[in-house]
Amino acid sequence: MTRKKVLVTGASGMLGANLVSQLEVHFDVYSTSSSDFKERKFDKFKVFDLNKEDYSPLFSWVDPDVIIHCAAITNGNFCQNNPYEAFLTNSFSCEKLASFSNKECHIIYISTDAVFSPDIHLAKESDIPNPENIYGKSKELGEFLLQSSHKKISIIRTTIVGLNLNSKKSGFAEWIIRSQQKEEKINLFEDVLFTPISIWRLGKEIISLIQNPMNRKICHISGSEVVTKYDFGYELVKSLNGNFDLLTKGSIREFSGRAKRSTDQTLSCKKYEIERSVKLPALIETVNDIKIKYNERYKNWK
Ligand SMILES: NC(=O)c1ccc[n+]([C@@H]2O[C@H](COP(=O)([O-])OP(=O)(O)OC[C@H]3O[C@@H](n4cnc5c(N)ncnc54)[C@H](OP(=O)(O)O)[C@@H]3O)[C@@H](O)[C@H]2O)c1
């Protein structure tokens, strides 16, 4: 049987780069992003700027059965100060991927908890999005454009944590780990709630959605436990036998100069769990995924 051709966008990013290696076991994987990176081990990679109008160079290189659209401008402050770029990359790329891909192509769009306002605790698929900032609005418009496209689509709203393969990038977990290595104190919000899932666990669910697509267009795939950003940092430091004295409890209210970010970023994944007969991870499993990957890559975390 021929393997499905899968195109991953955002392949130099945290999710995309890790996803390519996971998908390669099952599918014929092609990937793209706006720049290359020295740690890249996979081939069939093409540098392509999704802000271009004409996607034919990408689709003459690969005619995918499935697209996993991970590319986005994820920096909330940058989006807030550069709305044109935010909408061009995060929203209109969806429309262009839909129009240039073949009519059977299944597009899986990685969306976010940021499409909801903080008034909603454990947001469900049936709740109405009401983003607080430009990043959330641009992802919501991406969802809308795909839903209007008449293509086979799956929108995954998630809240991911993990490690970057690309050394030019750094995420939340890496910031905590580095602060421990440099013995620097950091403040973690105790008034921001979220439901984190590791990128590798999300990757498993994406594989299952490619092999066995859902009937509905939107699903929430996140961790199953509500925690604060401080709880996450605490568990991560504990699992790595780090120094708790370097962690202090902070408040998002101290960060008034930044793009507005919801204090409740929690997603309910109950519907997905029931429909797919899976149990999505609690905090300890998510942190353990990070520990395993960190130790695989760097042998010893210190
Ligand atoms: N990280 C989170 O906390 C989080 C939470 C919920 C949802 N999400 C969603 O999950 C997805 C993956 O997030 P991530 O953290 O892996 O993102 P990331 O690390 O910031 O990576 C973003 C990727 O998008 C690419 N990209 C940006 N602009 C582009 C353009 N004009 N043309 C082509 N590629 C472009 C980047 O390429 P270059 O680096 O080469 O520019 C990079 O590969 C995103 O869609 C995001 O909205 C993320």
The ligand as a Gaussian input file, in Angstrom:
#p B3LYP/6-31G(d) Opt

LIG

0 1
 N        3.452000      27.245000      21.466000
 C        2.281000      27.345000      22.063000
 O        2.201000      27.648000      23.257000
 C        1.008000      27.077000      21.288000
 C       -0.174000      26.934000      22.003000
 C       -1.361000      26.670000      21.299000
 C       -1.344000      26.567000      19.911000
 N       -0.182000      26.750000      19.238000
 C       -0.208000      26.650000      17.769000
 O        0.598000      25.536000      17.431000
 C        1.275000      25.774000      16.194000
 C        2.746000      25.469000      16.360000
 O        3.278000      26.319000      17.376000
 P        4.835000      26.349000      17.699000
 O        4.991000      26.740000      19.120000
 O        5.483000      25.121000      17.172000
 O        5.287000      27.612000      16.808000
 P        6.763000      28.188000      16.585000
 O        7.757000      27.397000      17.322000
 O        6.683000      29.659000      16.816000
 O        6.991000      27.922000      15.022000
 C        6.273000      28.598000      14.051000
 C        6.669000      28.088000      12.693000
 O        5.948000      28.847000      11.708000
 C        6.867000      29.223000      10.694000
 N        6.430000      30.446000      10.025000
 C        6.132000      31.640000      10.584000
 N        5.842000      32.524000       9.611000
 C        5.954000      31.870000       8.429000
 C        5.797000      32.247000       7.076000
 N        5.464000      33.479000       6.708000
 N        6.013000      31.312000       6.118000
 C        6.371000      30.056000       6.452000
 N        6.536000      29.634000       7.722000
 C        6.336000      30.537000       8.693000
 C        8.176000      29.429000      11.437000
 O        9.222000      29.395000      10.509000
 P       10.583000      30.238000      10.764000
 O       10.982000      30.004000      12.171000
 O       11.502000      29.643000       9.785000
 O       10.197000      31.659000      10.518000
 C        8.160000      28.226000      12.367000
 O        8.572000      27.081000      11.668000
 C        0.971000      27.227000      15.811000
 O        0.025000      27.242000      14.785000
 C        0.404000      27.844000      17.065000
 O       -0.556000      28.841000      16.764000
 C        0.998000      26.992000      19.893000

